[in-house]
Amino acid sequence: MANLLELQNISKVYTRGLISAKATVALQDFSLTLREEEPTIMTVAGESGSGKTTLAMLLLGFITPTTGQIIYRGQNIVGLEGKDRMAYRREVQAVFQDPFAVFNPFYTVDHLLSVPIKRFKLAKSRADARNRMEEALTAVGLRPEDVLGRFPHQLSGGQRQRINVARALLLKPRLLIADEPVSMVDASLRASILETLRNLQRDHGVSIIYITHDLTTAYHIAKSIIVLYRGSVMEAGDVDKVIKSPQHPYTKLLVDSIPWPNLDQRWGEQPIKVRESGGDEGGCPFRSRCPVAMDICSTRPPLFQTSPSQAASCYLYAEKPQIVAERLSELLPV
Ligand code: SF4
């Protein structure tokens, strides 16, 4: 079975300062595989500083990994050129947090949607372009007649975010990077936008990497979840199992702080500073906050498979079989 996307042991380290350079590990040894024939919704969850935004930027090709490779349909995305680069740009789309940011207040929705159609030469005629716009708007639950011809200030936040999704859908993407897509949308609209994303996966075969700080929405949308802390995978597995029966002390802490069942309340608003290398280098990244830390935790824990569809990077499970990062995706349901 062909792979749509393979992240192979990706790390991203930022350095700053010329004389005494400091390194910040934003993402460490991250691996993930999405299969072409099995479109899925995978959540990558973490607080501020967990590395999830770095992951989104890497996937969109805005930055390159320090080590490791990102392979899309058999090709390393670093160094893609010409047609292959255009294909990647078309097939991997993003929806960001701020539904207002992509709108120029002086242009109508039609203009916003026509830009990608022209750029990627998707339509044969004006009528064809119009049909494509209407199709994409309908697919995200909007009535074309309600939004076409309108300016941004005439639309609600929820409508704008759906238009962003429709804009991505126009390009018939294979992969959508949804980076906190509902965090700036009214609570009343959140569920319907999540449902729209689910429809894209189910009806249009689009795989979605749903990046969030919010475990409640992750629980509602995804089949599987990877929990990041300071750039490292803490726990991963079936979303139902990870949230109902978390294994890692960090995930337990997060789940305990979820204000079930109120979707309006948020989790993880407290920012955590990105770890600077040094100090606990090499040990468990969660050590300084862990209530059950042990001597052995001063060395970096591998991933242990705690159940058929769950793994945690924690020495509490040292008697369980280890699993290397590259094989983690085999545990994740699609
Ligand atoms: Fe806590 Fe040690 Fe597990 Fe890290 S490895 S979460 S410090 S018990």
Boltz pocket constraint, residues with backbone or C-beta under 6 A from the ligand:
constraints:
  - pocket:
      binder: B
      contacts: [[A, 248], [A, 249], [A, 250], [A, 284], [A, 285], [A, 286], [A, 287], [A, 288], [A, 290], [A, 291], [A, 292], [A, 293], [A, 294], [A, 297], [A, 301], [A, 313], [A, 314], [A, 315], [A, 316]]
      max_distance: 6.0
